[in-house]
Amino acid sequence: MRCNGVTVMAVSGVLLGAVPAFAETAVSRVDTGDTAWVLLCAALVMLMTPGLAIFYGGMVRRKNILGTMLQSFIALGVVSIQWALIGYSLSFGPDVHGIIGDLSWAGLRGVGLEPNADYAPTIPHQAFMVFQMMFAVITPAVISGAFAERFKFGAYLLFIIFWSTLVYDPLCHWVWAKDGWLRGMGVLDFAGGTVVEINSGVSALAAAWFIGSRRGYPHEPMLPHNLPLTLLGGGLLWFGWFGFNAGSAVASGALATSAFVATHLATAAAVMGWLLAEWKHRGKPTLLGAVSGAVAGLVAITPACGFVGPMASIIIGFVAGAVCYGAVVAKFRMGYDDTLDAFGVHGIGGMIGMVGTGLFAAAAINAAGSDGLFNGNAMLLGKQMLGIIVGAVWAFGGTCVILKLLDITVGIRVTREEETQGLDLTQHGENAYTM
């Protein structure tokens, strides 16, 4: 054991309750305001996962509410550990040919309280890591909406581990890592239009196609059993999404403010876009439509919020609300059973947002971005389309491979009897309602 004057003074200071002499040096570059903001935003994004559980839970049949909610909530446990062990290092660690991070940061080795100049120069590296962790958590939870009411819980746990490692982490590296190849080509994704939304939405489509429809779909009525619960979940998502989008500025300042405003206006416009389309098509506006429209707007503005102004955000949101409603209606004609419309809202909404970024982005709003088509730069729209195509192909192919391997080894679908009785009792031995 090494013993010198500095060591003795530091240990003595700790024992006496004083601040060690080296502490000020370790955090001297940390901005407390930025750190408080990012930690608060990480907590807001964390709240989105229970919010998603409530949102999804209200839309399934009463016999499956607990199983559906648990599929979202359990991601907080499983993916958080995966992220700390290897996920963060694979996503943001030192680059390997623009494809993936190496394992230098596995187990959070080297991810301490000093800022990291590449990603978060004014906050502790761990603050950036935990903020990004919450994105990794909610993304596979979104996918669960596509196969709600028919997926084995044990197989689902394996699925989110493999999917997070083999699908999410590489795409995250390509788009957001310092030397990721899509980022290097100029693809813009402020808060996860490709990494989170297209990734989860297209994976949901692949999962719905692979596992097949619920028993009786579409001939038997399978209506939401508790829409007030869905409204509560949607409200929590809207609230938490301010952390999701504005927090991606990784600082409390003008850019975070711009992203916050764009997020709210796009969401408000999407509510109106969905409701008007539904009113015109069905003759009546619905609560479920209003909440679904809000989520579609939140999704669509996610890649664009740090690059577009208020009026552009309203246009993006309104278009997303109307188009996502059309996508949800179209699933019945196309014959696939995406139980909770993860693809129609997240997949299509994410694509609309990426295109909207290519059209409306302005370097005057964010100098780290670039101008879009309507500001004289047609090249950006092409780059955004590349991001959409790469993200969609990667998500669909990777998800199908993982599901195939799991189906061969452990099986992914519950039995006919279990599905008829409901997953709450057969998978978890619980009942949400005792009367």
N, C-alpha and C positions, 0 to 999 in steps of 0.2 A: 504494500500500500504506500502510495506516494504521499509524503507529508512535507508541505512547505508553508511559508507564511500565508500565501493566498488561500490555500486549502483550509488552514486552521482558522483564519478569519471568517471564511464563508460558513464553515460548520458552526463556529461559535455564534455567528449571527443568526443562523437558523434556530439553534437551541435556545437563544435568548429572545426569539420572536422578531428579530430585526430583519430588514430586507437585505439579502446578500448583495455584496458589492457588484457582482456580475449581472444582476437582474436588470438594471437600467440599460446596460449595453445590449442585452439580448432583445429588448423590446423597443429600443430607441427609435426605430423606423416605423413602428406601428402607429397608425392613426386611429385613435379611440372612437371617433365618430363613425368612420368607415367600418370598423370592426363591429360596433354595436349594430349598425344597419345590416350587415351581412348575417350576423348571428340571428337577429330578429327575422330576417327573410328566410333563413334556413328553418326556423321554427314554423313560419307560415307555410312553407312548402311541405314540411312534415305533417302539418294539419290537413293538407290536401288528401293524404292517403286515407285517414279515417273518414274524411269528407266524401271521397270516392266510394268507400265502403257503404256509407249511408245512401248516397246517390244510387248506387247499383242495387242495394238491398231493397229499396222501395219499389223497384221496377220488376222484380222477379215474383214468382208465386210464393205464397206464405210458407210453403213447406221447404223452401230453399233459401230463405233470407239469411240464416246464420252461416250456412256454407258459403254463400256468395260474399257476405261481408268479411268472413275470415280469409277468403282468397286475396282480398285487398290488404287487410290488416297484417297478415302474416309476412308480407313483403318487408315490412318495417324490421322484422327480426332477421329473416333470411338474407335479404340483399344488403342490409347494413353490415353484417358480418362478412359477407363475400366482398363488399367494397373495401373494408378495412384490410382484409387479408391479401387480396390480389386485384380487385376491380379497379381501385384508384390508380394503382401502378400501371395496369394495362391500358387504362384510358388516358392518363396524363403523364405517365412516367417518361423517362428518357427514351427518345424515339428510336425505333428500329425500322429504317427505310420508309418512313411515313405511314406504315401499316399498323403498328401496334406499339404500345409502350413496353419497355422491358420490366423486369421484376425488381429493379433497384429500390423501389418504394414499397415492396411487399411487406405486409405487416406494419405499414406506416413507418418503416425505417427511413429516417431522414426527413420525415414530414413533421416538423416541429412547430415552434411558436415564432420562428423568424419568418418574415414575408418571403414569398417566392417572386422574383422579379418578372418571370414569364407570365404568370397568371394573376397574381394579386399583390402588387408591390406595396400596398399600404395596410394590409391585414395579415394576421398570422396564417401561415401555410395551412394549419389545421382548420382554420375557419373556412377557407376556400374548399378544402377537402370535404368538410361536413356539409357545406352548402350543396356541392355537387352530389354528395351521397343521397340527398333527398330526391334529386332528379332520377337517379338510378333506381331508387325504391319504387317510385310511383309508376314508372314506365311499364314493367311487367304486370303490375296490378291492373293497368288499363286493359291489357290483353284478356284478362280473365272474363271481362264482360262478354266476349264473343262466344265462349263455351260454357257460360253459366248454366247450372242445373244438370250437368251431365259428366263432369270431369272428376276422376278420382283425386282425392286430396293428396295422398302420398305421391302420386305421379306428378301432381301440380308442383309440389315442393321441389322435386328433381328438375322439373321443367324450368322453373324460374332461376334455379342455380345455373343450369347449362345455358339458358337463353341469355342471362345477364353476362355471362363470361364470354360466350362465343358470338353473340349477335350485338348486344348493346355496347360492350366495351370497345370492340374494334371500330364501330361506326362513330362512337363518341370521340375516339382518337382521331379519326379521319377529319372530322368537322371542327373540333374544338382544341385539340392539342396543338402546341406551338408549331410542330413540324408535320401535322397531319396533311395528307395530300389534297383533300378537298378544300381545306382551309387555304393551303398554298395556292390553289387555283383560283381563289377569290370567291368561293361560295359563302354567302352570308346566312347565318342562323343565330340570331341574338340569344334566344332562350330555349330552343329545342324543337323547331318546326320539323326538322329532319331527324335529329337524334332521339327525340321523345315521341312526337306525334305521328309522323309517317312511319317510324320504326314500329311503334306499338300498334298503330291502326292497320298497317299492311300485315303485320304478324297476326293480328286478330282475324283478318280475312283468311289467311292461310290456315289458321287453327279451326275456324268455322267450317271451312271447306274440307279439311282433313278429318275432323271428328264426326262430321255429319249432323243432321238436324235432330232436334229433340223428338222424342216419341210423340206422334200426333200432330206435329207441325207440318203444314200450316192450317190443318183442318179443325183442330180443337182450339178453343179460345185460351190464350195464355196471357192474360192481362196483368198489368202491374197491380200489386195488392195494397200498396200504401204510398200514394202520390205525395201526401204531406211530408213523408220521410225523404222522398226524392227531392222535394223543394229545399228541405233543410240541407241535404248533402250538396245540392247545387249552389246554395248560398255560401257554404263553407269553401267550396271550390273557387268561387268568384273572389271571396275574401283572401284565400291563400294564394291565388294566382298573382296578386300584386307582389308577393315575395318572389314568386317564380320568375316573373318578367322584370320588374324593377330591380330586384336583387341581382339580376345578371349583369348590371352595370358594375358590380363589385365595388361600389363606392356610393356614398350618399351625396348626390350633387345634381347637376343639371340633367345629365343623361338618365339617371334614375327617375327624375321627375317626368321627363318626356316619355319614358317607357310606361310609367304609371298612368299618365293621362291617356296615352294611346290604348292601353289595355282596357281601361274603363269605357272609353267611347266606342271602341270596336265591339265590346260585349253588349253594350246597350243597343247598338245598331243591329247586331245579330239577332237579339231577341225580337226586334221588329221585323227583320227580314224573314225569320222562320215563321212568326205568327201570321204575317201577311200572306206568305206562300201557302201555309196550311189553311188559313181562312178562305182563300180563293179556291183551293183544291177540295177541301172537305166541307166547307160551308160554316165551320165553327172553329174558333181559336181555342186551344187547350192549355192547361197548366203545364202538362208534360212537354208540349211544344215550346212554351216560353223558356222552361228550364233547359231543354235540349238546345235551343237556340243560343242561350247564354254560353253553354259549354262550347258550342261550335265557334262562337266569336272569340272566346278565350284561346282556343286552339289556334285559330287562324292568325291572330295577332302575335302569337308567340315568336315566330321567327322575325317578324317585322318591327316589333315594338321599339327597338332601339335604333331604328333607321328611318322611320316615317313620322310625319307630322299628324296633328289631330284630324284634319279633314281626310287625309288618305286612310287613316285608321277607321273612320266611319264607313268609307266605301268598302274596305276589306271586310269589315264585320258584317255589313248588310249583305254583301254578296255571299259570304260564307253561310249566313243563316239560311238564305233561300236555297242555295245549291246543296247544302248538307241535308236540308229537308227533302229535296229531290232524290238525293242518294239513298236516304233511308226508305223512301217509298219504292225506289227501284229494286231494293233487295228482294222484295216479294216477287217481282217479275223475274229476277235472276235465279231465284230458287235456293239461295243459301241462307242458313239460319245463324246470323250474327245476333245472338240473343239481345244484347243491350246496345247494339249499333256502334260498336267501337270503331269499325272501319268507316261507316258513313259519317261519323262525327270527327274522329281523330285522324283517320287516314286522309279523307277528302279535305277536311278542314286544314290539316297541315300542308297539303299540296297547294290549296288556295293561298295560304299565308306565304309560302315560298315564292309563288308567282307574284303575289302582291308586293313582296320585297323587291323583286326584279323590276317591277313597274314603277314603284313610288319611292324607293330609297333615295335619300338625299345626304350627300357628304356634309352639307351645312349642319345637319342634325347630329351626325356622328362622323367625325373625321377618320375614324378607324374603319369605316365602311366605304361605300362608293355611291355614286349616282346611279339611279335606275333608268329605265327606258324613257320615262316621261321627263327626266332631267338630262337627257341627251346621251345616255350610255346604254345602247342596246345590248352590249356584251354581257351585262350583268344578268339579264333575263335568261340568256343561254346558260350561264353558269348555274343559275338557280334550277333550271330544268335538269341539268346534269346531277345536281344534288338530289332532286326528287327521284330520278331514275335509279341512281346508285343506291339510295336508301331503300327504295321499294323492292328492288331486285334482291338486295342483300337480306332484308327482313323476311321476305316471302320464302326464299330458298333456304335460309338458315333455320327458320321455324319449322318448315316441312321436314328437314333432315332430323332435327331434334325430336319432333313428335313421332316420326317413323321409328327411330331407334328406341324411344321409350315404349311405344306400342308393342314392339317386338319383344322387349325385355320384361316390362312390368305391367303393360296394359294401361290405357289411359282413360277408358270409358267405364262408367259404372254399369252394373247389370240392368236388365229391363225392370226387374223387381225393385231394385234400389232407386232407380229413376222414378218409378211410379209412386213409391212411398215417400220419396223426397230425400235430399242429401242431408238435411239437418239431423234427422234421426239415424239414417243408415251410415253416414260418414262420421258423425260427431256425437250421437246419442243425446241430442239436445232438442228443445222445442222452444221457439221464440214466443209463442203465445200459449198460455196455460188454460185459457177459456175457449 
